[in-house]
């Protein structure tokens, strides 16, 4: 009962961008009673901070630990991880396009926009009963950190595309590519639309 409460509190902290507090809460739960849910929570804390320089290897480290301690639940662990990566992907596109709208309002030069297709599956309710506390995070991207906008839009775009490529590569190397969750993830396509036309 105590673990369940603390897992929900940790998810709430993560949703409100209190990443260090959330990570420490998950760590305490896992130290007391090792669980895939707590380890995935630590994984998500790192995933949500990729834009701030966290390495994708740190994300994968906790994801792999979760699979190791609960080998009979690997499919559910993969699904939770993939769906969270989907949400990060959508959030990054939204971050860029929101910044782009601000550029337009300020009459600044606009060189490209991002178009995301195939993301409608994210509207499905969270139905992974094994890790119910993650429903607290929602699917709108709350808690995910943005990139440094002061670097300029061109560099901002490059950083987003680099991180998205890191996530894509990590998933392909670490999940079952025949799973329904991964197939849904691959349906999502991001297109960079430049002033010269389309560039994928």
N, C-alpha and C positions, 0 to 999 in steps of 0.2 A: 504493500500500500504506500509506504514512504517513497519507494523507488518511483512508483507511478506519478505521484505528486511532483517529485523533483524533476522527472523527465518533462512534465508539462511546464514547469517553471523554467527549465532550461530552454525549451522551445520558445517560450514567450520572450525570454531574454534575447535569444537569437533574432527573433522577429523584430525586436525593437533596437537592433544593431548594438546590443551589449555583448559583443562577441567574446571578449575575455571572460566575462561573468558566465556566459552560457557554456563555454568550453570547460571552465572550472567546475561547474555544476555537473556536467556530463562526466567529467573525470572522477569526481567524488562518487557518483553513482556506480561507475564501472569499477572503481577500486573496492567498493563494498560488496558488489555483486556483479561480476563481469557479465556484460550483456551486449548483444549485437546492436540493440537500440541505442545504448549509450555511446558505443563506438561509432555508430553511424551519425549520431549527433555531433561528435567531435569532428567527423569527416565533413559534415555540412557546415560547421563553423569555419573550417579551412576553405571549403568550396566558396562560401559566401564572401570570403576576403581575397579571392584571386586577383581582383583589380588593384589591391593594395600591395601586391608583390609576393603573396604566398605562392609557393611552388606547387604545381599539380602533384608532384610526388608525395607531398604531405597529405593531400586529399586521399590519394590512393592507398597510402599506408594504413589509414584507419579503416578504410573500406575493406581492405584485405584482412585486417585483424577481425573485423565483424564476421566475415565469411568463415574464418578459421575456427572461431569459437562456437559457431552454430552452423555446421556443415549441412544439416538437414533442412535448413531454411535459406539456402543460397539463392533460390529463385526469388523469394520475397525480398531479400537484401538487395539483390540486383535491381529489382523493380523500383524499390524506394530510391536507390541511388540514381538510376537513369531518369526517373521522373524529376528528381531534384535538379539534375543537370539540364533537363528541358527548361525548367523554370528559370535557371540562371541564363540560359541562352536567350530566352524571350526578354528578360530584364535588360541584358546588354544592348539588344536592339532598341528597346524603348529608351534607354539612357541616351543613346546616340541621337535618335530622332527627336527627343525632347530638347536636347542641346541645339540641334539643327533648327528647330522652330524658334528658339531664342535668337539664333544668328539671323534668321529671316526678319524677326521683329526689329532687330537692331540694324537692319539694312547692311549686313555684312555679307561677304562673298560666300556662296554656297557651292560646293564642288561635288558632293555626293550625298545620297540617302541610302538607307537600308530597307529592303523589302523582305519580310518574313512570311513564308507561306507554309501551310501544313501544320499549324500549331493548335488547331481546334480541339485536339484531344486533351489539352490541358484544362479544358472546362469541365472534364469529368470529375465527379467528387472523389475524394481520397477514400479508397476502399481496402487499404492494406491493414487488416485488423491486427496483424502481428505487431505492428509498430504504430499504434493509434495516436501516440503523442505528436507525431509529425503533422497530423491534421491541423494542429495549432499554428503551424507555419503558414498555412494557406498556400495558394498557388499563384499569387499576384506579385511575388518577388520582394515582399517586405523583408528587410534585414540584409539584403544584398548590397554590398558597397559599390559605389560608383568609381569611375576612373578620375584621374586628375584632369579637370577640364582646362586648366591653365596652360596645358602643353600645346593647345591649338587643335582645331578640328581634324586636320590631316593626320597628326600623330595619334590623336584620340581614336580615330578610325582604325589605324594600324594596330594599336594595342588591343582593341576589341577583337579584331579578326585573328590576331595572334593567340589570344586567350581562348577563343572559340575553337581554333584549330587544336590547341592543347587538350581541351575537353573532348573533342571528337576522337582524337588519337588515343587518349587514355581509355575511353569507353571501348573502342574497337579492340584494344589490347587486353581488356580486363573483364569483359562481360560476354555472355552468351549471345552471339550475333543473330541467332535464330529465334530469340525470345520475342514475345509480342511487344514488350516494352521497348526493346531496342529497335524493332521495326518501326514503331511509332515515332521514335526519336529520329530515325533516318528520313522520315517523311518531311521533316522540317527542313526547309531550304532557305538560305539567306542569300539574297542577290544584292550586290552593290550597284546602284544606279548612278552613273556619273553623268556629267554634262555632255559627254561624248556619246553616251548610250548605255548599254548594259555590259557589265563586267562581272563574271562569276568567279 
